[in-house]
Every structure is written in structure tokens, then in C-alpha cells.
Amino acid sequence: MTSLIRFTFRYSDIIDDEFELTFYHSLINRFTSSFWIDRKWFFKLFIKENELIYSIRPYQKTWIDFQEYLHINQDTKNNINDSLNPYFPVVELSIIGTCLTENEEPLINKINFIFNMIKVTYLDIECDQMTVSMLITILHSLINLNSITLSNSALCQQMDLSIRDKIIFNAFLNTEKISKITLQNVTENDQIESIFKYFPRIHFFGLQRVRDANLKSVIRYILWNIAHNNISHAITICVFCDDAKYNKIEKLYQMIDSKKLLKSYAIRHQYDRFYIQWK
């Protein structure tokens, strides 16, 4: 295999009520060794409907790389051979579709043990059935997590937690290392508010997708929440808006300055994204 340049692998398990972890599942951490990383072949887990899919693929840039790493200097972006690079997701976990077995048991309960064997650093969830309790269980299991993309965030739901969930969630919040969060399909302000309430240490916040008519009010609300939660360190805000008017940057500057929301900052418009950065 010394001369092999491209390698792609895909295998799936069916997660049903009969599913059990075996000895072979304990070998999953071998897919995240330096052997794979040095060759730029990266491991990804999918939980899709009732399938657990294991995938090895060559490194390829995605919209995630672009939006999260645009403000990182080029030397850092190119350094993808270094497995310790905090800006590169070594292992990705995507949860898509239903999150329950036929008997309404959370799928995560069936495979939770796997997360103790691999260092998942990027989590992408698109699951309408995701409850706060299920999300807390997932987050608590992924101790190396530094990036999240959430669709219809369960964190904005009423936090009526059991004593067990409260203990787990508080333990997670005390040790979490999450620095980059992106929200999709946001319909309520509570979804934005919860992010800065529970993750005040983030350095990147992305939001997609916002209409031009709502862009100023959404950015104002984001910046207000940052100030309200006494977040003083620099953050990069990235808001997706594909119908923005040509003079929108000027209006955003006027709004931010008039409300005194930021002092030393810059706004950039690139493709369908607005970036706000400050020191």
C-alpha cells in the first residue's frame, strides 16, 4: 500500500433492536491512527435512519472547511498532516433522519460505547426527533468535540431535565472544548440565545440561512447575546444570506455603530456569507 494514493471504504451496520456491539467494533480506533492521517484519509461515522455507516475517504474541502477556517491563516489551513491541528476535524460524526429504533429506543443508546473508542471532533446533527436528553447524552460522550453543526437545535427546547440529565449536562459544560458552532434552519431567537448561554467559550458562530429583510435584526440579536453573556474574547460571526442587497455592509456598520455593539471590528461579504470579526 506504499504507492496507493486514493482509498475509499464504506461499511454499514443495521441498528435494530437485535443490534449488539462485538469485538470487531472495538477495533474502530485503528481507523484514526497516524497511518490514515498521514495519507490524508479520514474517518467518518454516519448514523442515517437505522444504519451505522463507517467511511474512509480522502480529504476534500467542503463548505464546512470554507466557512469555519476562512479566518485561519493559510499556513494553518495547509497543515492537515498534523493530527493535533485543532482546526481540522480528524473524525466526523453525522446523525441524519430518525434517531429511534422500531421500539422507540434512542439509537444512541445502542452505540454509545463506540464513542469512547474514537476521538470525534466534529458533530453534524440533522434529526427532527432529537430531544434534549438525547443530545446531552451524545455531547457528554464526545469529550474531544470542538465543532458542531445543529439543525433545529434541541437546546432551545424547554430544559425540563431529569436529575440524571442535569448532572450529565453540568459535567459536560464544565469540561467541553467546543469552539465552533453552526446552526441551520433557525426559526426562533431562543435557538441563538441558548448557544451563547451554554457555550460562552466559542470562537466561531455560523448561522444559515437568513433573509436580507432579517439580516440586521439577527446580527443585532447575536451581538446583544454575546454582550449579555459577558463574552469578551474575539469571535468570528458568519451569517449566510444569499439575497442581500449590494449596500448591506454599509447598513450593518451603521447599525452596529449606532447601537454601540462593537468597537474595533470588520465586516466582510464573501459569496453568500457575511463575516464579522473583532479583536
Buried (B, 14 or more C-beta within 10 A) or exposed (E): EEEEEEEEEEEEBEBEEEBEEEEEBEEBBEBBEEEBBEBBBBBBBBBBEBBBBBBBBEBEEEEBBEBBBBBBEEEBBEEBEEBEBBBBBBBBBBBBBBBBBEEEBBBBEBBBEBBEEBBBBBBBBBBEBBBBBBBBBBBBBBBEBBBBBBBBBBBBBEBEBEEEBEEBBEEBBEEBEBBBBBBBEBEEBBBBBBBBBBBBEBBBBBBBEBEEEEBBEBBBBBBBBBEEBEBEEEBBBBBBBEEBEEEBBEEBBEBBEEEEBBEEBEBEBEEEBBBBBBE
